[in-house]
């Protein structure tokens, strides 16, 4: 219960909608739709701005959404930057590798699952 409070607090704040700026963003990535191995967070300081002060956490084993220590660190990261709103994805939205950094081209060669798949719906692109 005690360890879950950071996740619950972030999730509750995300459900409240826009409560002011800055906005903290949370997005999950993984090799498939069932296992998140990366969470990326950023701070959007004001309306119309891009995400700044970005960080990410990764795991090789298990699902990062179950790592309560990571959520504690995210909560502290947001508190230190006085985040008023949290925007969090409710699903895994793509491969954990970054185009241009981890690979070149349209699809990640390490993540066949995502080849030809819409990252927001998880369905194959016709």
C-alpha positions in Angstrom: 0.0 0.0 0.0 2.7 2.6 1.0 4.8 1.9 -2.0 1.8 2.2 -4.4 1.0 5.8 -3.3 3.2 7.4 -5.9 1.6 5.5 -8.8 -1.9 6.2 -7.5 -1.1 9.9 -7.0 0.2 10.3 -10.5 -2.7 8.3 -12.0 -5.2 10.4 -10.0 -3.6 13.6 -11.1 -3.7 12.5 -14.7 -7.4 11.8 -14.5 -8.1 15.3 -13.4 -7.2 16.8 -16.7 -5.6 20.2 -17.4 -5.0 21.9 -14.1 -2.4 24.4 -15.2 1.2 24.5 -16.4 3.7 23.0 -16.3 2.4 19.6 -17.5 4.3 16.4 -16.8 4.0 13.8 -19.5 4.4 10.0 -19.0 4.6 7.6 -21.9 5.2 3.8 -21.9 7.1 1.9 -24.5 7.8 -1.8 -25.0 8.5 -4.7 -27.4 4.8 -5.5 -27.5 1.4 -4.4 -26.1 1.8 -6.4 -22.9 5.2 -5.5 -21.5 6.4 -1.9 -20.9 10.2 -1.9 -20.7 10.6 1.9 -20.8 8.8 4.9 -19.4 9.7 8.4 -20.8 8.7 11.6 -19.0 9.0 15.2 -19.9 7.9 18.6 -18.7 5.9 21.0 -21.0 6.4 24.3 -19.3 3.7 26.3 -21.0 1.0 26.1 -23.7 2.5 25.6 -27.1 5.9 24.6 -25.9 7.5 21.3 -26.6 8.5 18.8 -23.9 11.7 19.8 -22.0 13.7 18.3 -19.2 13.1 14.8 -20.5 14.1 11.6 -18.6 13.5 7.9 -19.1 13.7 4.7 -17.1 14.2 1.3 -18.5 14.1 -2.3 -17.4 15.4 -5.5 -19.1 13.2 -7.8 -17.0 9.5 -7.6 -16.2 7.2 -4.6 -16.7 8.3 -1.1 -15.7 4.7 -0.2 -14.8 5.1 -2.6 -11.8 8.3 -0.9 -10.6 7.1 1.3 -7.7 10.6 2.8 -7.2 10.4 4.2 -10.7 7.1 5.9 -9.9 8.5 7.3 -6.7 11.3 8.9 -8.8 8.9 10.2 -11.4 6.7 11.8 -8.6 9.8 13.4 -7.1 10.9 14.6 -10.5 7.5 16.2 -11.1 7.3 17.7 -7.6 10.8 19.3 -8.0 9.5 21.0 -11.2 6.2 22.0 -9.6 4.1 20.1 -12.2 0.4 21.0 -11.9 -1.0 18.6 -14.6 0.0 15.0 -15.5 -0.7 13.6 -18.9 -0.1 9.8 -18.9 -0.7 7.2 -21.7 -3.1 4.4 -20.8 -1.2 1.9 -23.0 2.1 1.1 -24.5 2.6 3.4 -27.5 5.5 2.0 -29.3 9.0 0.4 -29.4 11.4 1.4 -26.6 14.1 2.2 -29.1 14.5 5.7 -30.5 14.7 6.3 -34.2 17.9 8.2 -35.2 19.6 7.1 -31.9 19.1 3.3 -31.6 18.2 2.7 -35.3 17.8 4.3 -38.7 14.7 3.9 -40.9 11.0 3.5 -40.6 10.9 0.4 -38.3 13.1 -0.8 -35.5 15.0 -4.0 -36.5 14.9 -5.2 -32.9 11.1 -4.9 -32.5 9.3 -6.9 -35.2 6.1 -6.6 -33.3 5.8 -2.9 -34.1 6.6 -3.3 -37.8 3.5 -2.1 -39.7 1.5 -1.4 -36.5 -0.1 1.8 -35.4 1.6 2.8 -32.2 -1.5 4.4 -30.7 -4.1 1.7 -31.4 -1.7 -1.3 -31.5 -3.5 -2.5 -34.7 -1.9 -3.4 -38.0 -1.9 -0.6 -40.6 -3.7 -1.7 -43.7 
